[in-house]
Amino acid sequence: MSNSLRDQLLGLGFKTAPKPEPQRPAKPSSKPEHKQHQGQRANPRQAQRPSQQTKPASKSQEEIDLAKAYALRSETEKQERIAAEKRKQEEAKLKRELKQRVQELLKDKAQNIESAEHVRHFEYNGKIRRVYVTPEQLSDLNKGVLGLVQLDGRYLIVNADIADQVKLLLPSIVALQIDPNAPASDDPYSDPLYQVPDDLVW
C-alpha cells in the first residue's frame, strides 16, 4: 500500500493493525500434577469405590447363594431318601414278624382235605381264585362258619375265629370271609332270582 493511501486511511480514522507478539514456550509446572497427586492420595476410597460396586462382585454373590441353595436342597433330599428307606425297612421287618405270628397261629389249624373234589371259586386281589373243598366245607364257607387265608401261595381253610385273629394281624392275607350277620340288603344278589344255594359250586 502506498504511503499516500495509508495516510488517507489514517486520516479517515482507520488504525494500523498491531503486530502479533512472538509466542514464548510455556515453562513446565509441577504444581497441577502435585495437586492431582495429592488429591489422589487424600481420597483413596473414591478411587476404589467403582471396583467395589461393580456387577461381577454382585453376580459372584448370587452364584454363592445359588450354590448354597442347591447344597441345602440336595441334603434335604438325601435325608428324605434315608428316612423313606428306614421306614420301608421297618415296615418290612414288622410284616415279617406279623407273618411269623400268623404262621404260629395257623399251625395245625388248616382244614384242607387232599381228597376234596368240590371247587369253591372266589375273588382275591382282583383275580378269580379257587380252592378244593368238601360239600360240608362249601356250605360252611358260604355261611361264614369257615374262612380262607392265603399263606405262602396256598389257601388254607380255617375256622371263622382263626380268620378273625389273622385279620387283626395281616388283613391282606384273608382271602375269603363271609359275614354271617350281614343283612340281605347288603348282598347285591339278595333278590330271589339271584339267590345262590350254599352247596352251589361255581
C-alpha positions as CSV (number, residue, x, y, z in Angstrom):
1,M,0.0,0.0,0.0
2,S,1.5,3.4,-0.8
3,N,2.1,6.0,1.8
4,S,-0.5,8.4,0.3
5,L,-3.2,5.8,0.6
6,R,-2.1,4.9,4.1
7,D,-2.2,8.5,5.1
8,Q,-5.6,8.9,3.6
9,L,-7.0,5.9,5.6
10,L,-5.4,7.1,8.7
11,G,-7.0,10.4,8.1
12,L,-10.4,8.8,7.8
13,G,-10.0,7.2,11.3
14,F,-8.5,3.8,10.5
15,K,-5.8,2.5,12.8
16,T,-2.9,0.3,11.9
17,A,-3.2,-3.4,13.0
18,P,-1.0,-4.3,15.9
19,K,1.8,-6.7,15.3
20,P,1.4,-10.1,16.9
21,E,3.8,-10.7,19.7
22,P,6.0,-13.8,19.4
23,Q,4.8,-16.8,21.5
24,R,7.0,-17.9,24.2
25,P,7.2,-21.6,25.2
26,A,5.4,-22.3,28.5
27,K,7.5,-23.3,31.4
28,P,6.7,-26.7,32.8
29,S,5.0,-26.5,36.2
30,S,4.8,-29.4,38.6
31,K,2.1,-27.8,40.8
32,P,-1.0,-29.2,39.0
33,E,0.5,-32.6,38.9
34,H,1.4,-32.2,42.6
35,K,-2.2,-31.2,43.4
36,Q,-3.6,-34.1,41.4
37,H,-1.2,-36.5,43.1
38,Q,-2.2,-35.1,46.5
39,G,-5.8,-35.3,45.6
40,Q,-5.5,-38.9,44.7
41,R,-3.5,-39.6,47.8
42,A,-6.0,-37.7,50.0
43,N,-9.1,-39.7,48.7
44,P,-8.0,-43.4,48.2
45,R,-11.6,-44.6,48.9
46,Q,-13.0,-42.6,46.0
47,A,-10.7,-44.4,43.6
48,Q,-11.6,-47.8,44.9
49,R,-15.4,-47.4,45.1
50,P,-16.1,-48.2,41.4
51,S,-14.3,-51.6,41.6
52,Q,-16.2,-52.5,44.8
53,Q,-19.6,-51.8,43.3
54,T,-19.2,-53.5,40.0
55,K,-21.7,-56.1,38.8
56,P,-19.2,-59.0,38.7
57,A,-19.0,-58.9,42.5
58,S,-22.8,-59.0,42.8
59,K,-23.1,-61.8,40.4
60,S,-20.5,-63.8,42.3
61,Q,-22.6,-63.4,45.5
62,E,-25.6,-64.6,43.6
63,E,-23.7,-67.7,42.4
64,I,-22.6,-68.4,46.0
65,D,-26.2,-68.1,47.3
66,L,-27.4,-70.4,44.5
67,A,-24.8,-72.9,45.3
68,K,-25.8,-72.9,48.9
69,A,-29.5,-73.4,47.9
70,Y,-28.6,-76.4,45.7
71,A,-26.5,-77.9,48.5
72,L,-29.3,-77.4,51.0
73,R,-31.9,-79.0,48.7
74,S,-29.5,-81.9,47.9
75,E,-29.0,-82.5,51.6
76,T,-32.8,-82.3,52.3
77,E,-33.5,-84.8,49.5
78,K,-30.8,-87.1,50.9
79,Q,-32.3,-87.1,54.3
80,E,-35.7,-87.8,52.9
81,R,-34.4,-90.8,51.0
82,I,-32.7,-92.1,54.1
83,A,-35.9,-91.6,56.1
84,A,-38.1,-93.3,53.4
85,E,-35.6,-96.3,53.2
86,K,-35.7,-96.6,57.0
87,R,-39.5,-96.6,57.1
88,K,-39.5,-99.2,54.3
89,Q,-37.1,-101.4,56.3
90,E,-39.1,-101.0,59.5
91,E,-42.4,-101.9,57.6
92,A,-40.8,-105.0,56.1
93,K,-39.4,-106.1,59.5
94,L,-42.9,-105.6,61.0
95,K,-44.5,-107.6,58.2
96,R,-42.0,-110.4,58.7
97,E,-42.8,-110.5,62.4
98,L,-46.5,-110.5,61.8
99,K,-46.2,-113.2,59.3
100,Q,-44.3,-115.3,61.7
101,R,-47.1,-114.8,64.3
102,V,-49.7,-115.8,61.7
103,Q,-47.7,-119.0,60.9
104,E,-47.7,-119.9,64.5
105,L,-51.4,-119.1,64.8
106,L,-52.2,-121.3,61.8
107,K,-50.1,-124.2,62.9
108,D,-52.2,-127.4,62.7
109,K,-55.3,-125.2,62.2
110,A,-55.8,-125.7,58.4
111,Q,-58.8,-127.9,57.5
112,N,-57.8,-128.6,53.9
113,I,-58.6,-132.1,52.7
114,E,-56.5,-133.5,49.9
115,S,-59.3,-135.8,48.7
116,A,-61.8,-132.9,48.4
117,E,-63.3,-132.6,44.9
118,H,-65.6,-129.6,45.0
119,V,-64.3,-126.3,43.8
120,R,-65.1,-123.0,45.5
121,H,-64.3,-120.0,43.4
122,F,-63.7,-116.6,45.0
123,E,-62.2,-113.3,44.1
124,Y,-58.9,-112.3,45.7
125,N,-56.5,-109.4,44.7
126,G,-58.6,-108.7,41.6
127,K,-58.5,-112.3,40.2
128,I,-60.7,-115.3,40.4
129,R,-59.2,-118.0,42.6
130,R,-60.3,-121.5,43.6
131,V,-59.9,-123.9,46.4
132,Y,-61.0,-127.6,46.7
133,V,-63.4,-128.3,49.5
134,T,-65.9,-130.9,50.7
135,P,-69.6,-130.3,50.4
136,E,-69.8,-129.5,54.1
137,Q,-66.9,-127.1,53.9
138,L,-68.5,-125.4,50.9
139,S,-71.7,-124.9,52.9
140,D,-69.7,-123.5,55.9
141,L,-67.7,-121.2,53.7
142,N,-70.9,-119.7,52.2
143,K,-72.4,-119.3,55.7
144,G,-69.3,-117.6,57.1
145,V,-68.5,-120.5,59.5
146,L,-65.2,-121.0,57.7
147,G,-62.8,-118.7,56.0
148,L,-59.8,-118.8,53.7
149,V,-56.3,-117.4,54.5
150,Q,-53.6,-117.1,51.9
151,L,-50.2,-118.1,53.1
152,D,-47.1,-118.9,51.0
153,G,-49.2,-119.4,47.9
154,R,-51.7,-121.7,49.5
155,Y,-55.3,-121.0,50.5
156,L,-55.9,-122.5,53.9
157,I,-59.4,-123.3,55.2
158,V,-59.8,-122.2,58.8
159,N,-62.5,-121.5,61.4
160,A,-64.0,-118.1,61.4
161,D,-62.5,-117.2,64.7
162,I,-59.0,-118.0,63.4
163,A,-59.7,-115.9,60.3
164,D,-60.7,-113.0,62.6
165,Q,-57.4,-113.3,64.5
166,V,-55.4,-113.3,61.3
167,K,-57.4,-110.3,60.1
168,L,-56.2,-108.4,63.1
169,L,-52.5,-109.2,62.3
170,L,-52.4,-109.2,58.5
171,P,-55.8,-108.4,57.0
172,S,-54.4,-108.5,53.5
173,I,-54.0,-112.3,53.6
174,V,-57.6,-113.1,54.5
175,A,-58.8,-114.2,51.1
176,L,-62.4,-115.1,51.9
177,Q,-64.6,-114.5,54.9
178,I,-68.3,-114.0,54.6
179,D,-70.1,-112.1,57.3
180,P,-72.9,-114.2,58.6
181,N,-74.6,-111.2,60.2
182,A,-74.6,-109.1,57.1
183,P,-78.2,-108.0,56.2
184,A,-79.6,-109.4,53.0
185,S,-79.9,-105.9,51.6
186,D,-76.1,-105.6,51.5
187,D,-76.0,-108.6,49.2
188,P,-76.3,-107.5,45.5
189,Y,-77.8,-110.9,44.8
190,S,-80.4,-110.7,47.6
191,D,-83.2,-110.9,45.0
192,P,-84.7,-114.4,45.0
193,L,-83.9,-114.7,41.3
194,Y,-80.2,-114.4,42.1
195,Q,-80.1,-116.5,45.4
196,V,-77.2,-118.8,45.4
197,P,-77.6,-122.1,47.3
198,D,-75.0,-122.9,49.9
199,D,-73.9,-126.1,48.1
200,L,-73.6,-124.5,44.7
201,V,-70.2,-125.0,43.0
202,W,-69.2,-122.0,40.9
